[in-house]
Amino acid sequence: MDREHRILFTGTIGVGKSTAVANLLDAPPVRTTLGDSPVPVAIDHGDLRLDNGDRLRLYGTPGQRRFEPTWRNLADGAIGLVVLVDPGRPDPLADLAIYLENFTDLIHRTACVVGIARDGHDALTASDAYAEVAAHLGVVCPIVPVDVRDRAQVLQLVDLLLVQLESRGL
């Protein structure tokens, strides 16, 4: 019997969650708009069929903290989390902490990978600082640079998640 698995992509507004999800799909993602806001807020999602017949459901969470209840609902039943961080924001370390704290139950139950967004330049100038924030919150996970416009790099994030899950027997 084919199984379904859900992976979440989360991070701040504009970090590239929608682009990351879209890059993995064969068809455009479905966009579900939330609330009545002058600025559109959406959950982008789509399915990817794996070689073994299983279905991988990919979700990009809304970035605004007011949607924390939505984050928790999406995390229920997910097999892993990709946190995307924008090093160009005023305090990317605080941003990372917000997402790791809000998804702590999911992370400890499954797996996590952190992608430091980049667009043609070295995004990991302070990689030790990101690892320290994660370790302080009890999270040990891969932290890698990623250009979400590059499908191969986004696939690498998913592969890192799946390797963690396999190594834990999940």
N, C-alpha and C positions, 0 to 999 in steps of 0.2 A: 504494500500500500504506500502510495506517495505521501510524504510528509510536508508540512509547511513550517517554515522558519522565518522569524522576523528579526531584522537588524535595523537599529535606529542610527541615524546621523543627526547629531545635535551640535549646537554652537550658536554664536551670536548672529545677529542680523547681518546679512551680506557676506558671511564667511565662505559660502559656496556649498551649502547643504543640497540645495536644489540641483545645482550643476553636478555634484557628485552622484546623486541618485540617478539623474538623467543619463549620465555617462555609462551607467551599467545596464541600462535597459535597451531592449530592441525597439520599443515603441515609446512615445513621449509619456512622461509620468502623468498620473492623475493628480489634479490640484483640488484640494478641498479647502475652501475659504472658511475662516472662522470669524465670528463676531461681526459687528458693524463698526468698522474703523475706517477713517479716511485713508490710512495706509493699509494695503491688503496684507493680511496675515493668512498663511496657508500651511497645510501639511501636504507635501509632495510625496507621492508613493507610487510604487509599481512592483510588478512581479518579474522574477527572473527564474527560468526553468533550468535546474542543474542537470548535469549529465546523467545522474542516477535517477532522475525523474522527480526529485524533490523540488518544491517551489520555495524560492527565497523571496520574501516580501521586504522591500526596502522602504523606509519611511524617513523623511526629513522633517524634524520637529520645528515648530515655530520657535524663533529665537528669543522672544520677549519673555521675561520672568513672570509676567502675569498669566502665562499659560502653563505654569508649573503643574496644575492639576491634569492638564492634557498630557504633559510629559509622563506623569505617573501612569496614566491610562495606557499610553502607548508602550511603556516599559513592561506592563503586565504581559507575560508570555514571550517577551523578546529573548533571543539567544545571545545578543551582544550589542555593544555600543561603540560607535565611532564618534569621538569628540573632535570637532574641528576648531582650531584656535587661530585667530588673526593676530599675528605679532605686531601689526601696525596700529592696533587699538591702543587707547591710553594706558590700560592695565591688563595685558593679556594673561598675566598670572592669576589675577583675581577672576577673570572670565573663566579660566580653566577650573579654578576652585569651585565656582558656582555650579558648573555642570557636573563635576565629579561628586560634589555633595548631594546634588539633587537626584543623581542616579546611583547613589552608593549601594542600594539594595540590589539593583540589577547587576552592577559591576561585580559585587562579591558573589553573586549567584551564578554569573556567567563569565563574560570576558569583555575587555575594553582595549581600544587602541586610540591613541591621540595623534591626530594629524595636524602638523603646524603648517598652515596654509602659506603658499608662496606663489609668486608669479614671476619666475625667472631669476630670483635672487635667493641667497642663502637665508632661510627662515629660522635656522636653528642656532643663531648666535648665542642664545642663552639656554641651550638644551638642558644643562644641569639644573637651571632654575625651574624649568617645567617638571623635571623628574623630582625635585625636592618638594614642590607643591603636591604632586601626586603621592609621594611617599608619606608626607605629613598627614595626608587624608587616608592612609592605609591602602593606597592603590599602587600596585606594581604592574606596569603595562608598557608595551612598546610605544615610543614617542618618535615619530618620523616626520620628515618634511613631505609635503604633498602638494602637487599642483592639481586641483580638482578638475581642471579642464583636460587632463591627461587620463584617459580610461585605464591604462596600464597601472598608473600610480594609485588610482582609486581601488582597482582590483587588488593591489598589494595590501591595502588596508583591510579589505575583507578577508584575504588569505591569512593575514596575521591574526585576525579574530578566529578564524576557523582552526588554525593550528593550535591556538590556546585551548579552544574547546575540545579538540581531539586529545591534547595532552592531559586534560583534566577528566577525560572519559565522559564528557557531556554530549 
